């Protein structure tokens, strides 16, 4: 299961309206994530680095769920678990450049 760019700081115009619509989306992401766990299928998070090129994914999550961040609740609810994999995408797409294709091939 791929979870693509759900950890976010929501610091962009229109994010307030988007955040209001997200509770059912969070449930729609979380349910198949638990199903993937049950089926012993990998869960892979692909995420932006928000221009924080010296960060790792834990630092991105901490940044997004920091006190006062608009996306803190979502980052808390959908953060990768210890069994999940994660990829910080280098550009606009997680598929256009490595490392996602290499991880997908490794996980078959």
N, C-alpha and C positions, 0 to 999 in steps of 0.2 A: 504494500500500500504506500503510495506517495502522498505526502501532505505538503503541499506547495505554498509557501509564503503565507502562513497563517500567523506566525509570530511577527508582530509588527508594532511599531510605536504609534501608528495612526496619527502622525503629525503632518497631515496634508489636508487641503481644502475638501470639505464634504465628508470628512471622517466621522463627524458626529452622527450624521444620518446613517452611515454604514454601520456604526457601532450599535445603533438601535435595532438593526435588523439581524445582528449576529447570533443571539441566543439559539435559535433553531439551527443555524448553520453549525455552531459548535457541537450541538447534539448529533447532527448529521455526520460530522467528522469523527466524533468520539465512538459512536456505535460500531462502525466498520473497523475502527482501530482495535477495539476489544475482540471483534470477530477474527481479525488477522492474528491477534495473540492466541486465541483459541485454536486456530488452524496452524499455528507455528509458522506464520508467514512474516517476512520482514516488514517493518514499518520504517520508512525513510522520510525524514523531513528535509525539504529543500527550501532554503531561505535566503533573503537578502542579508547583506552585511551593513546596510545603511551608511555606507561610506566609512565604516570603521574597519579599515583594511588590516589593522594589527590585532583584531579581535579574534577570539574563537567563538564557537557557538554558545558556550556557557555565558560568555561576556555579552553576546547579542541578546540572549534571553534575559540576563540581569538588566541590561539597558532597557529592554521593552517592558519589563515588569517593575521598574524602579518606581518609587513613591511619586505619585502624580502623573505617571505616564498614562495616556488614554487607553493603550492596549494592555495594561497590566493584568486585568482579569483574564483576558484571552490567553496571554502568554502563560499565566499560571495554570489555566485549565488544560491547555493543549501542548505544554512543554514536552519535549522528548523524555521518555522514560529511560532507565538504564539499558533496557534491551533494544532501544531504537537506534537507528543510524541517522546521521545528519550530514548535510552538505551545505556549505555556504557557497551560493552561486556567484561566479565571478562577474556576471553581467546581467543583461536583461532576461536571459533564459538559463534555466538549469540544465537544458539539453544541448545547447549550442556548443559549449566548451566543456572540457573536463572540469571537475571530477565526477559528475553524476554518471556519465556513461561507463566509466571504469568501475564505479561502485555497483551499478546495476549488473554489469557482466560478472563481477566477482560474486555477487549474491545469486546469480542465475535466475 
